[in-house]
Amino acid sequence: MTLAGALRPFETPRIGPYLGFFSGTFQKMLAYRLRYFTGWISYLVYVTTYYYLWRAAYAAAPAGGEIRGFTLDEMVTWIAVGWCARSFYFNNVDRELGELVQNGQIALALSRPVSFQGSIVASALGEALFRLLFFNLPISAVVFLLFPVQGPASVLHAAAFALSLLLALLILVHVNFLVGMCAFPLKNIDGVMRAKHYMLELLSGLLIPVSMFPPSLQEVSRFLPFQAISSISTSIWLGRLSGADLWRGLGVQAAWAAGLAAACALVWRRATRRLTVQGG
């Protein structure tokens, strides 16, 4: 099976059906928007907790007030921007795909005259738009008012950050798609999703900058997609990636997004040939 042949189901000139998935998901999220009020509180608790932890750490820092090249204000910005960005790109594609396989509804997806992978991406984009308007912007407004968060390094960095967030979303969608595909052989993927969750939060740089990792762990993380989900975006916001490094960072994200999309197409085509439907 060639790569072109595997990708053919994903390629379609018809945009209409995918706009339907996009708008349908947005409207579905809009119907249950009240549940995101608790999410606002949760994200505010996360940022507040890490703010006071790092403030305590910097109180004991040596003269100069830096830890591994980060000032306290830079670290607060890293944490705040990272968590606010997460409120935009987060999705449950892996859980939803696993449930489709478990309850047998995956057979319905196979009967649709559209690419299943394309419909997943369109739905994730619809959810992301909802998250941006009703989750990310309110959370960011509160966090930026309560904590000493620095603005983007420049207008160029702000624009690059927005593009980086979109690429981060596509990367996470396809990472979650691959995790969800584990439901085909495993049926129950709770353990796999939990492992992915902890790896993502640690190796993406969400909890602590990757530059603070031990050298061996930094080297390992270079070959995984997690840095491209959070660390690159936050580094762009802070201006730690500029000039050629900025474009290189965006290029790394674009390469991961394209590579993972191709991997998902290959795995989907192979898995559906051996599908065993449960339930229905």
C-alpha positions as CSV (number, residue, x, y, z in Angstrom):
1,M,0.0,0.0,0.0
2,T,1.5,3.3,-1.0
3,L,1.3,6.5,1.0
4,A,-0.7,8.2,-1.8
5,G,-3.2,5.4,-1.8
6,A,-3.6,5.5,2.0
7,L,-4.2,9.2,1.9
8,R,-6.7,9.2,-0.9
9,P,-9.7,8.6,1.4
10,F,-8.7,11.8,3.3
11,E,-8.5,13.9,0.2
12,T,-11.7,15.4,-1.1
13,P,-12.7,18.5,-3.0
14,R,-16.0,18.7,-1.2
15,I,-15.9,21.1,1.7
16,G,-19.6,21.2,2.4
17,P,-19.9,18.0,4.5
18,Y,-17.0,19.0,6.6
19,L,-18.5,22.4,7.3
20,G,-21.5,20.5,8.5
21,F,-19.3,18.6,11.1
22,F,-17.7,21.9,12.0
23,S,-20.9,23.8,12.6
24,G,-22.7,20.8,14.1
25,T,-20.0,20.4,16.8
26,F,-20.0,24.1,17.6
27,Q,-23.7,24.0,18.1
28,K,-23.5,20.9,20.2
29,M,-20.9,22.5,22.4
30,L,-23.0,25.7,22.6
31,A,-26.0,23.7,23.9
32,Y,-23.9,22.5,26.9
33,R,-21.9,25.7,27.5
34,L,-22.8,26.0,31.2
35,R,-20.5,23.1,32.0
36,Y,-17.6,25.2,31.1
37,F,-18.1,27.5,34.0
38,T,-16.6,24.9,36.2
39,G,-13.7,24.7,33.7
40,W,-13.0,28.4,34.2
41,I,-12.6,27.7,37.9
42,S,-10.4,24.6,37.3
43,Y,-8.0,26.5,35.0
44,L,-7.8,29.4,37.4
45,V,-6.9,27.0,40.2
46,Y,-4.2,25.4,38.1
47,V,-2.6,28.8,37.3
48,T,-2.9,30.0,40.8
49,T,-1.4,26.9,42.3
50,Y,1.7,27.0,40.0
51,Y,2.0,30.7,40.5
52,Y,2.5,30.3,44.2
53,L,4.7,27.3,43.8
54,W,7.1,29.1,41.5
55,R,7.0,32.3,43.6
56,A,8.1,30.2,46.6
57,A,10.8,28.6,44.5
58,Y,12.1,32.0,43.3
59,A,12.1,33.4,46.9
60,A,14.9,30.9,47.6
61,A,16.6,31.5,44.3
62,P,20.2,32.8,44.3
63,A,21.0,36.4,43.7
64,G,19.9,37.6,40.2
65,G,16.4,36.0,40.6
66,E,16.7,33.6,37.7
67,I,16.2,29.8,37.6
68,R,17.7,28.1,34.5
69,G,17.5,31.4,32.6
70,F,13.9,32.2,33.6
71,T,12.9,35.2,35.7
72,L,9.8,34.9,37.9
73,D,7.8,37.1,35.6
74,E,8.8,34.9,32.6
75,M,7.9,31.7,34.5
76,V,4.5,33.1,35.5
77,T,3.9,34.0,31.8
78,W,5.1,30.5,30.7
79,I,2.6,28.9,33.1
80,A,-0.3,31.3,32.4
81,V,0.1,31.3,28.6
82,G,0.6,27.5,28.5
83,W,-2.6,26.8,30.5
84,C,-4.7,29.4,28.6
85,A,-3.5,27.9,25.3
86,R,-4.5,24.4,26.5
87,S,-8.0,25.7,27.1
88,F,-8.1,26.2,23.3
89,Y,-6.5,23.1,21.8
90,F,-7.7,20.5,24.3
91,N,-10.0,17.8,22.9
92,N,-11.3,14.4,23.6
93,V,-10.9,12.8,20.2
94,D,-9.3,9.7,21.7
95,R,-12.1,9.1,24.2
96,E,-14.8,9.7,21.7
97,L,-13.2,7.4,19.1
98,G,-12.7,4.7,21.7
99,E,-16.4,4.9,22.7
100,L,-17.4,4.6,19.0
101,V,-15.5,1.4,18.7
102,Q,-16.7,0.0,22.0
103,N,-20.4,0.6,21.4
104,G,-20.3,-0.4,17.7
105,Q,-21.2,3.1,16.3
106,I,-18.0,3.1,14.4
107,A,-19.9,1.1,11.7
108,L,-22.0,4.2,11.1
109,A,-18.8,6.2,10.5
110,L,-17.7,3.7,7.9
111,S,-20.9,4.0,6.0
112,R,-20.6,7.8,5.5
113,P,-19.6,9.0,2.1
114,V,-16.9,11.3,3.6
115,S,-13.5,10.8,5.2
116,F,-13.8,9.8,8.8
117,Q,-10.5,11.4,9.6
118,G,-11.6,14.6,7.8
119,S,-14.8,14.6,9.8
120,I,-12.9,14.3,13.1
121,V,-10.6,17.2,12.2
122,A,-13.6,19.3,11.2
123,S,-15.4,18.5,14.4
124,A,-12.3,19.3,16.4
125,L,-12.0,22.7,14.7
126,G,-15.6,23.4,15.6
127,E,-15.0,22.6,19.2
128,A,-11.8,24.7,19.2
129,L,-13.8,27.7,17.9
130,F,-16.3,27.2,20.7
131,R,-13.4,26.9,23.2
132,L,-11.8,30.1,21.9
133,L,-14.9,32.2,22.3
134,F,-16.5,30.8,25.5
135,F,-13.6,29.2,27.3
136,N,-10.2,30.5,26.3
137,L,-10.9,34.3,26.0
138,P,-12.8,34.5,29.4
139,I,-10.1,32.5,31.2
140,S,-7.3,34.5,29.6
141,A,-8.9,37.8,30.5
142,V,-9.1,36.8,34.2
143,V,-5.7,35.2,34.3
144,F,-4.0,38.2,32.6
145,L,-5.8,40.6,35.1
146,L,-4.9,38.6,38.2
147,F,-1.2,37.7,37.5
148,P,1.8,39.6,36.2
149,V,1.7,38.0,32.7
150,Q,3.9,39.5,30.0
151,G,2.5,40.3,26.6
152,P,3.8,38.8,23.4
153,A,7.4,39.9,22.5
154,S,6.2,41.7,19.3
155,V,3.4,41.9,16.8
156,L,5.2,39.3,14.7
157,H,5.5,37.0,17.7
158,A,1.7,37.4,18.4
159,A,0.8,36.4,14.9
160,A,3.3,33.5,14.9
161,F,1.8,32.4,18.3
162,A,-1.7,32.3,16.8
163,L,-0.5,30.2,13.9
164,S,1.5,28.0,16.3
165,L,-1.7,27.4,18.4
166,L,-3.6,26.2,15.3
167,L,-0.7,23.8,14.5
168,A,-0.7,22.6,18.1
169,L,-4.4,21.9,17.8
170,L,-3.9,19.8,14.6
171,I,-1.0,17.9,16.2
172,L,-3.0,17.0,19.4
173,V,-6.1,16.0,17.3
174,H,-4.0,13.5,15.4
175,V,-2.1,12.3,18.5
176,N,-5.5,11.7,20.1
177,F,-6.7,10.0,16.9
178,L,-3.8,7.5,17.1
179,V,-4.5,6.9,20.8
180,G,-8.2,6.3,20.0
181,M,-7.3,3.9,17.2
182,C,-5.8,1.7,19.9
183,A,-9.4,0.8,20.8
184,F,-9.5,-1.4,17.7
185,P,-7.2,-4.1,19.1
186,L,-7.6,-3.2,22.8
187,K,-11.3,-2.3,23.1
188,N,-10.7,-0.4,26.3
189,I,-8.1,2.3,26.1
190,D,-8.4,4.0,29.5
191,G,-4.9,3.1,30.5
192,V,-3.5,4.3,27.2
193,M,-5.3,7.6,27.5
194,R,-4.0,8.1,31.0
195,A,-0.4,7.4,30.0
196,K,-0.8,9.9,27.1
197,H,-2.2,12.5,29.4
198,Y,0.7,12.4,31.8
199,M,3.3,12.3,29.0
200,L,1.6,15.3,27.3
201,E,1.5,17.4,30.5
202,L,5.1,16.7,31.3
203,L,6.9,16.4,28.0
204,S,5.0,19.2,26.3
205,G,6.5,21.8,28.8
206,L,3.1,22.7,30.2
207,L,4.2,22.0,33.8
208,I,7.8,23.0,33.5
209,P,9.9,24.3,30.6
210,V,11.6,21.6,28.6
211,S,14.9,23.4,29.0
212,M,14.8,22.6,32.7
213,F,14.7,18.8,32.0
214,P,17.7,16.6,32.5
215,P,19.7,16.5,29.2
216,S,18.8,12.9,28.6
217,L,15.1,13.7,28.9
218,Q,15.4,16.8,26.7
219,E,17.0,14.6,24.0
220,V,14.2,12.0,24.2
221,S,11.5,14.7,24.1
222,R,13.0,16.0,20.8
223,F,11.8,12.9,19.0
224,L,8.2,13.1,20.4
225,P,5.4,15.4,19.2
226,F,4.6,16.8,22.7
227,Q,7.0,19.8,22.6
228,A,5.3,20.9,19.4
229,I,2.0,21.1,21.3
230,S,2.9,23.5,24.1
231,S,6.5,24.4,24.5
232,I,7.1,25.9,21.0
233,S,4.0,28.1,21.2
234,T,4.9,29.5,24.7
235,S,8.5,30.1,23.6
236,I,7.2,32.1,20.7
237,W,5.0,34.2,23.0
238,L,8.0,35.0,25.2
239,G,10.3,35.8,22.3
240,R,12.6,33.0,23.1
241,L,12.2,31.9,19.5
242,S,13.1,34.7,17.0
243,G,14.3,35.1,13.5
244,A,15.3,31.7,11.9
245,D,14.5,29.9,15.2
246,L,10.9,31.1,15.1
247,W,10.3,29.8,11.6
248,R,12.2,26.6,12.4
249,G,9.8,26.1,15.4
250,L,6.8,26.6,13.2
251,G,8.3,24.3,10.6
252,V,8.7,21.6,13.2
253,Q,5.1,21.9,14.2
254,A,3.9,21.8,10.6
255,A,6.0,18.7,10.0
256,W,4.5,17.0,13.0
257,A,1.0,17.9,11.9
258,A,1.5,16.6,8.4
259,G,3.4,13.5,9.5
260,L,0.8,12.6,12.1
261,A,-2.1,13.2,9.6
262,A,-0.4,10.7,7.2
263,A,0.1,8.2,10.0
264,C,-3.5,8.5,11.0
265,A,-4.6,7.8,7.5
266,L,-2.4,4.7,7.2
267,V,-3.5,3.3,10.6
268,W,-7.2,4.0,9.9
269,R,-7.1,2.2,6.6
270,R,-5.3,-0.8,8.1
271,A,-7.5,-1.0,11.2
272,T,-10.8,-0.8,9.4
273,R,-9.9,-3.8,7.4
274,R,-9.8,-5.9,10.6
275,L,-12.8,-4.3,12.3
276,T,-14.9,-6.3,14.7
277,V,-18.0,-4.4,15.8
278,Q,-19.3,-4.8,19.3
279,G,-22.8,-3.6,20.3
280,G,-24.8,-1.6,17.9
